[in-house]
Structures are given as C-alpha cells and as structure tokens.
Amino acid sequence: MNRSQLKRSRILKMAFSESTRSDKDEPFILKASKIAAVVALYWFISISMVFLNNYLLDSKELDAPVFITFFQCVVSVGLCWILHFLSKLCPGFVDFPSLKFDFRVSREVLPLTVVFIGMITFNNLCLKYVGVAFYTVGRSLSTVFNVLLSYAVLKQTTSFYAVLCCGVILGGFWLGVDQESVAGSLSWTGVVFGVIASLCVSLNAIYTKKVMPVVDGNIWKLSYYNNLNASVLFIPLIVVLGELKSLLEFNRLTHLHFWGMMILGGVFGFAIGYVTGLQIKFTSPLTHNVSGTAKSCAQTVLAVIYSASSKSALWWTSNMMVLAGSFAYTWVKGLEMKKVQMPPETQTTSTQKSKEDSAV
C-alpha cells in the first residue's frame, strides 16, 4: 500500500470518519450545537442550490439547460483540481486524493456517468418546467423506483409496510398532478422529466455501489471522474440540441453577474456532496433522510411564499402525503436494518421479554 492510499483527506475525515472523542467527554450543549450547525448548513446549501438552479433555468432569454448542467460539472472538476493543488501546496492543512488521470478508471466509471448525466439533466429540466413549489412532488418517485429496481435487478423483496409507504407516495404524486392540473399550472413535460429523473436517481445509487471499488472507495475521486466524463459527453449534446446558438445569442453572455451565478451554482452542486456526508457523520443515515424530508417541506413552503401563490388544501395534502410516505419508508427500512443486524441471541432474549411483558 503506497503513501497516497494511507493519507486521508481532512475533509473526508470530517465527513465520514468516526469521532475520536467519545460522546461522554463532549458536553451535551456543544454536541447539540454542532449537530444543529451541520443540519442548518445542509439545509442552506441544498435549498439554495435548488432556488439558484431554478433562477438560472427559468431565464426566458437563455434556453440552454444542458449547457448550465455542463458548466456545473466543469466547475466541479475545477474545484477538485484546486483542492488537489492546495493539498500539494499546504499538505499540513489540506489533503486531497491524487487526481492523476487513468483512462482505465475513466472507462470503468463511464456507465455510471451516463446515468449521472441523465439524473442531473432531467432533474434540472423538471425544475425548469414545474418550478420549486411542485418540485418535491414531481421528483418524489425515487423511493418507488428503488423498490422496483431492487426486485427487478437484485431480486430483493420488500416488506408489506414498505410497499404501503410507497403506495402513500404514489397517491400523493397522483393527487399533486391532479391539483396542478386543476390550478391550470400543470406541465406534463415537467412531470415526465421528473419521473425520468427519479428513475435515474435510483439507477445512480445502484451504479455508484458497483463502480466504487474502481476508485478504491474514494468518493472524491469518483466525483472527479464522473464530472470529467460528463463534461466531455455534454459537449456533443449541447451542439446537437442547438444550445450553442442560443448561448451565442444571449445578450448577457459577457456579464459578470451571470457567470458569477453560474459559478456559484457549480460550487453549491459540488458542496452538496460534502455537507451530505457531514450530516450523516454527525447524525445517522436515518436522521439524514428525515432531515432531507423536512428540508423538502420547508423548501416547498418557501417557494409558495416567494411566488406569493395560493394553493388549495388538496394541493398541500398531496405534498404532505409524499413527505409522510417518504419519512415512513425511511423509518420502516431503518427498523428492518436494525432487526437484521441484531444478534440472534439478542432477538431471542427480546422476544422472550416481550412474551413475559404481555403475560404480566
């Protein structure tokens, strides 16, 4: 094992490693403050990224969603190189994995990149056509596709309660589409893009697990190759879709404000991976999913307030169904995982204790 494999990024240590200090040694107030700060940072980055992307995609003057997505990938690649350079310049302060390009690794990551391109492209297209308010519902079928793909690809069955939660999500999705139609603001194009984006999110999770060993389990190296491959593959798409012409005709192409917002969008897109890992490290995967569900609720409320629009009770019900179904699914899967991980003797003792309690 070489030295570069032994070195760990301080960022990765902060995001994924176990704390070297026990909970007993750390005051409760300090621990709670850290968790609150991390959750607040995750909410800020995630919500800001959605609103910023909506601002960039909603421009009537520039109809180039693929170019915007391409530029965000380029920014992510650039940030990887900046961090790599800083790790060389200040090894005691910043550490980052080596980014020496390997064509074999790039080729192995390519299938994931194709799915990744579909995920971020259709995700942005959904946001462009449905707006932030309906975005949570429009992109709500990822959990349902997770269940379907787990059965179709991995032959893994899902419990009745988990399927029931998916039914609630589907019901909320259908009701949301119906209420958008009643309000006259439904975009079937956006809905279709949202469904495809949800499918790509599920496929992305599967392919990420498959490709991770190729990059030695390093999430930053995977991000680098993924975004680099995507940056190259996006170029012919931009030309074929005619976005190059739209870009050249854009009257704010030389404005610093426009490029500043574009760069900021790329920075937020890169940062979301870091703050996601940070939140999981300071809380747990279950708490992270709960936080994400609550964040989606706050995001929807902020979008409705910002647009000063009035929504019906059934419209809000559809959102609550999607959020409640997602939360319940996360909770059910968390309980199932704990049950699987529990030692047999513990399960026996637990069952015996339950019987004794019921007898009393």
Disulfide bonds with the S-S distance in Angstrom:
none
